[in-house]
Each structure stands twice: as C-alpha cells, then as structure tokens.
C-alpha cells in the first residue's frame, strides 16, 4: 500500500505554503499484529524551491521520535519511503533546509511546519496537509476587536390606554408623537415631555396606520369601518367612508399633495385628497394583498404585496408594475424610502431586510438574529432601522448592508420623530424615545 505526499512550495512572502494535500498511510509489507504494528509513509515532493536541498520529517508518538531525512533535487521532484513509524496518535512535522541532509546538524531550517496531530492506523490511509513558513520570518496576527455594542439611551413613557400591536405611530406636524389604540378606538398625543392626551374615535374605528397629512392634520386608516379619518391636532374629527370590504391599511403622503392608502380587501390602491375626494386604482392581480405603502424618491407610490410576494410600484395615474421577490413566501411587510434613494422593506417570514432600487433591482439582507422583522424606518443617522419584537430587538442596517442589533423589549414600530430622535411603540402600552449611540 502506498500513499503519496505531494507538496508544491509557493513563496507567499511571510508564508511558504503547501498547495496539494499530503497523504499518510500506516502500512507494511506483512501482516501487522497489535504488538508490532508500524507505520509507513511514502512521499513524493514536487517542484521544491531551487535552494531547497533537504526535508526532514519528524513523527512523535508515545516513544522515541522517529526522524527521516529526504534529499531534494533543487527544482526537481523527489521521492522517498518512510517505514518503521509508530501507530496511534502521533504528531508529524517537517523542516526544509538549504543544506545537504548530512550537514543539517546544528543548523536551523529555512522552512518549518506547525506540528500536525494525526492517528496512524495500520492499513488505513490518512490525509494531512503541511503549512510551511520561513523560519526566519516575522509573525503575523490579524486582530478583530468585538467590543460590547453601545446601547441607545432609552426613555420610556407609559400610556393610559393599553393597546395591541396596531402599527400606529406618527410624527405630528405639531412637534408631538401621535399613536393609535387599535382595539380601544382612540388616537393619542404624546409631547416630548411625556404629557399624554387621548381622543376617542367611533366604536370599531380601529386605527391601523397614522401619518401627518399635508394639511397639518393627523390622518389614519380605519380598517374595520372601511373609513379614512382626519383628526386635527386640537381633536376635531372627520371621517370619509369607503366602499364595503376595502379594509384600508397602509397610508402615506404622496409627492402630489394627496394621501394614498392600500385596500387589501379589494386588491387596490386608493387616493384621497385633503378635501376627501376618493379615487381607487385596482392593482390588477386579484390575488394581490397590498399592505403598506410609501412615497418613493421617484415620485411614485411603492407598496408591499404579500399576496403576490412582490413589491409594487404605481405611478400617480394608476399604472402598476410589480417586482417579484427572490425568496418565495417572504411576506413583505413595511416599506420606507431610504436616504440613499432606494426603497427598503421588511420580509416577515424570512427574517430579511430588502432593498429595491427605483428601477426594480432587489437585494435581500438576512438579519443577524434570523428572527421575523416588522416595521422599518429611515433613521436620523442616514441608516435604516427595523423592529424584531419577538426577539426583543431593534436593528440598524446601513445602506451598504451592515447590521447592528440592540436590545429593546417588545418594540414593533419605529419612526423618526419631529425632534430627530427615534421613537418606538412597545408592548405594554408604552412609547420609548431612543437617543442613538
């Protein structure tokens, strides 16, 4: 039985490395018993450096180390058979000299390897690879510092009305934070000082999404009653009725000065002027389920469509183009315009953050924690921020796709507030203000 040890030396500056695997086989030409088992190595060394003259292999077992010299022909291939080696757990190392083997005593090797620990078993080939480096070369260390991530400074404000995850948080035109209590039919106002005022809505209004309108009022989608609502900052309420089964959800302000909403129950995108004039545009695919919507930097409306697993773009005249996501069953959820000129969205089922250019090129970024993501918002620092409430984390992703995650219990929506800080809506009826590190 033979095994070959083929080495090709390459000068890599500080390191001279073997490029082909080395095979070690323990064997002999006769039956081997438990008491007299020995190992045997056959080596072929090819294309050694021009000044390499001698290679010495050292095998250390439980007894006396076994050393075998191998004469090398500069620039040519050489071969040798090493026999009488110990079996069991051994360490094997190699030294290469620029001197003939009979003159290496008392001299340092030019190239050396780190010891390799292997187990030689009679009759069983074993693969091993040496890494040779110049013995007189200086060392090299690659250092990475993983310091604990500095957490944002969190200030929490308790709310008087409990609420379920209603995805209802908006930066008001009055410098305050506005929120919706989905199951309690209320909209609330929180000042930066923590003063809360709540305004009751009609029963079953169920505010889903809030935005600051172009007219200085707070607008919201009322999913259960199929209404779009308008609330002034002093609490005056006006609601606009939609046709049945629209179930409005997402809401944004377009560059045209109107408000645009998704109607997931009827696969449509709707437009409502500040005066309440409503126009509906079918998405075109009856399987569409448009959820959230954002105004893009190109003047168009962009929306997530969980029914077709795509991102949709609609021009203000109603023409829709949809871009399928690379990953099936992603459940695209929130979408926002980034400061980099792209649209960013969350993929709830696949724990990814997605980016789509205004020409429709999609890139997906898996989150570090691998847990479902919900909302996403453009942050005051030029990055994108997202929530992962089931993991009690919020995350930051740079426009180039670099992640950092932070602990924050139960946060399921983030926005940039009027004061330039991040604000988070949390489980347990509280809103948190985050000062970024």
N, C-alpha and C positions, 0 to 999 in steps of 0.2 A: 504494500500500500504506500502510495506517495502523496505528498501534499506539497504544493508549491508556495513559496513565499516571494512574491514578485513585488519589488519596490522600484518606484521611479522617483528619484530625488529632484525636487524643484526648489530653486533658490527663491524664497519669498521675503528676502530682506532679513527680518529678525527670526523667521522660522523657515526651516527646511523640512518639508512635509512629504510623507509618502502619499501617492495618489491611487495606488491599487491595493486591494485587500491582501493581507498575508494569511495563509492557511497553515495551521499547525495540526499535525496528526500524530497521535501516540500509537506506535505500532512496532512490530519486529518481524523477522522472517520465520518465527517459530511460535507455537502456542505459548501464551503467557498465563502463568498462574498468578494467584493472589500474592504470592511471596516474592516473585521475581519479575513482576511487571515493570517494563521500562518504556520510556517514551522515545520517539524518533521524529526528527524534523528534516524535511528536505526543502532546501531553499534555492530559488533562482533569483538573483539580483540583476536587474537590467538597467542599463543606462545610468550608471553611477556617475557622480561628478568627476571631472577629469583628474582632480587631485585626490580622490578617494582611493586608498590603497588596501585598507584592511577593515573588516567589520567583525566585531566580537559580540556574540550572543551569549547572554548570561541567563541561566534558568535556576531559580532558587525554590527548593521545596523544603521539606522538613529536615533534610540532611544537609550535606555539604553542597554548596552551589556548584553547578556544572557550567563551565565556560568553554565556548567553542569559537576559535578564530576562523575567519573565512577570508582568503586572499581575493582581492578585487583587481580586475584589469581596468585601468583608467579608460573611461569612455566606452567600455565594452560590457557584455553581460558575463556573469559568473554564476556558478552553482556549487552546492555542497550538500552533503547528507549528514545530519546531526543525529547520533544514536546514543543510547545509554542514558536517556534523560529520565528524571523522576516522573512519576504519575501523581495524580491527585491535584490538590490546589498548589499552584506554583505561580511565581512572578517571573516574567520574561522581559528583558530589557536589551537594548542594543547600543553599541558605541561604534563610531566610524572614525578611522584615523587616516591621516595623510602619510603615515609611515608604514613600512612593511610590518607584517604581524610579528616577526621575530625581534622587532625593535621598539614595540609599543610599551614595554615595561618601564614604568616610571614617567611616562609621558601622558599628558591629558589628551582625551579625544577631541576631535574637531566638531563632531556632531554627536548628540546623545538623544535618547528617547526617555520618556517617562515610563516607569515600570507598568506592565500590564498584568493584572491578576487573572489567571485562567485556570481551568481544571482540565488536565490531560487524562483522558480515559483510553485505555488500550483499544485500538481498532475504531475509534470514533474521531473523525476529522473535526477540527475546531478552527474557526476563523478568528483572526486577530489582526489589527492594524496598528502599526507603529506611527507615532508622530515624532519626527526627528527635528531638532533645532540646534543651531550653533551653540556650542558650549560656552563660547566667549561673548555671546550676545547678551545685551541687557534685557531685563524682563519688561513685560508689557501688561498693564492691567486696565480693564475697562470698568469704570465705576458708574453706577447709577444710584442716585440718592432718592429714596422713596420716603420723603417726609410726610407726616400726617397732614391731610388736606385741611386747610383753614376753613372752618365752617362760617357761613354767613351769620351775621348778628340778627337774631330773631326777636321781634316784639309782637306779642300776641294780644288780640282784642277779642273778648268774649261777646257774643251776640245774644240778645234776649230771646230770640225765636230759634228753636232747633230747625235744622233743615237737612234734607238728604242731599247727596251729590247732585246738584242741579246745574252745574256748569254755568253759573250765573254770577259773573264778576265783571265790572266795567270801570274804567277810569272816567269819572264825570267831568263835564266841562266847567264845573264849579270848584275844582281842586279837591274833591272828595272821592271816596271809593263807594261804588254802588253795588249792591248784591241782591240776588233773588232767593226767596224761600219757596222752592218749588211746591212742596207738599202743604205749605201753610198760606199760599196765595198772598204773599207780601213782597214788597220791594223795600230794601233798607238803604240808608245812607250812613257811612262811617267817615267822620272827619279825621284828619291826621292826628288830632289829639285824643281820639278814641270815643268821641261822643256819637251815639247811635240814635237815629230816628227811623221809624218804620212806617210805611204807608200800606194800608190794606188794599187788596185788589178784589174784584168779584170772585165769588166762590168758583173753584175749578179753573181759575186763570192759569195757574201752573206756569210761571215764567221760566222759560227754558234758557234763553240767551239774552244778555243785555249788551247794548252798545250806546255810546254817546252819539246822538244824531247830529246832522249838520245844522239843525235849528236850535241847538243848545238844550234840548230835552233828552231824557233817557227813553230809549225805545227797547221793546222786548218782544219776543215771540211767546204767545200763549198757546201752547200745543193742544191742550185738552178742549178748549173752546174754539179752536181754529180762528184765532184773532192775532192781530199785530197791535201792540199797545204803545201809547206815548204818555210819559209821565214827566211833567215839568219838575224842575229842581225844588219848587215850593209845594209839590204834591198834587197838582191838578192833573186829572187822568182823562185820557181819551182813547177809545179802542176802535179798531177797524175790523169789520167782520170779513172773513174769507169764505169761500165756498166750502161745503162739507168735505171732511176727510182729507184736508190738506196737511194737517199736523205740522205746522211750521216749526222749524228748529233753529238752524243756523241763521245768523243775521250779521250784516256788515254794511258799512257806508261806502258807496262807490265813488269813483272819481267824477261821476256825472252829478253829484249832489243828491242822489236818491239813496234809499235803503233797499238792500237786496236780501232775500231770505230763501231758504230751502223749504220745500214742501215734500217731505219724504213719503207721505202717504199717497201722493199723486204723481211722483216722479217729475217734479217741476222745480224751476227757479222762478221766484216772484220778485217783482219790483214794486215798491210803494214810495210815492213822492212824499215830501214833508206835509203836503196837504191831504194825504190819504188816498190818492188815486192808485189803484192796484192794477198791474198787468202781469199775466202769467205766461211763462215760456216752458213748454214741455222739454224735458231733457232728450227725449227721442227713443230711449230704450225702456220698454215697460218694466224691465227688471231693475231699473235704477233705483237706488235709495240714497239720494243726496242728503248728507248730514250737516256738515259745517261748510262755511263759505268765507272767503277773504277777498279783498280787493288786491289785485296784483299790480306790480310796478309798471306793467304794460297797459294799464287802463282797463283790463278785462276782469271778469269775475272768475275765481278759481274755487272749486269745491271738491270735497271728498265724496266718493260714491262707493259705499260699502256693498251695494247690490251687484255692481259690475267689477268690483275690485280695481278701481281706477281713480285717477284724478281728472276732473273735468275742467274745461275752460269755456267760458261763454262770453262772447262779445255783447255789448250793451244792446245790440239789435236782436239778440236771441240765438245766434248761431252757436252750437255746442260742438266741441271736439273733446273726445275722451282719450286718455293715455293709460293703457293697462299697466298695472304694477308688475315688476319682475317676479315677485314672490306671490304664489297663489294664496287666496284666503287670508289676506293681510288685515282686513277690516280697517281701512284708512279712516281716521277719526278727525282730529283737529287739524287745521291748516292756517298758516300765517305767512305774511310777507316778511322776508328777512332783509336786513340792511345791505346784503350782498347782491340784491337784485333778483333773487330766486324765491320760490315758494317752498316752505318747509312744512312737513306734516308728520303725524304720528301713525304708526301701524300697531293697533291694539293687540292683535293676535300674535304678531311675530316679534314683538319687543324690538322694533326698529324705528329709527328716525329716517324719514325720506326727504330728499331734496329734488325738486323739479325745476328746470330752467323754463323760461317763458317760451322756449321753442319745443318743450316737451321731453327733454332728456332727463331721465330719472336715475338717481343714485340712492342706494339704501345703506344705512349705517347701523349695524347691530349695537344695542346698548350694552354697557359693561355688565350690568346685573342680569340681563336676559329676562326681565320681567315686563309685563304689559305697561305700555305708555298711554297716557290720556291726552292732556292738553299740551300745547306748545305755543310759545310767545316769543316775540323779538325782545331781547333784553336791552337795558340801558347801556350795556357794555359792548354792543355790536354782535353779541353771540345769540344763540337760540337757547331757550330754557324750556324744559319739559317736566311733567309730573309722572310719578310712578307710585300711586297711593298705596297699592297693595304691598309695596316694598318699603314704604315709609321713606321715600327718597324723592328729591328733585335732581335734575341733571342739567348740565350745561354742555352744549356742543358748539364748537367753533365752526365757522363757515368751511374750514378745511376738513372737518370731521373728527376733531379731537374731543374726547369726552372727559368730564369730571362730574362725579355724583356726590351729593350732600344729603345728610340725614335731615328729614323733616316729616314728622308724623302726619299721615293722612291727608296730604295736600293733593288735590285733584284738579285745580286750575290755577294758572299763573297769569298775571298781566303786569305790564309796566304802568305804574301809577302816574298821576299828574305831577308828582314830586320827583319823578325819575327813579324811584325805587321799585323793586319787585314786590308784588303783593300776592299772597296765596290764600285761596279758600280751602279750609281744612274741615275734616270730620270733627264732630263735637261742637259745632256752632261757634267757630272762631275764624278770624281772619288774621293773617300774620304779615307783618312788614319785614322785608329782608334787606339788610344792608350788606352789600356784596363785599367779599374779602379782596 
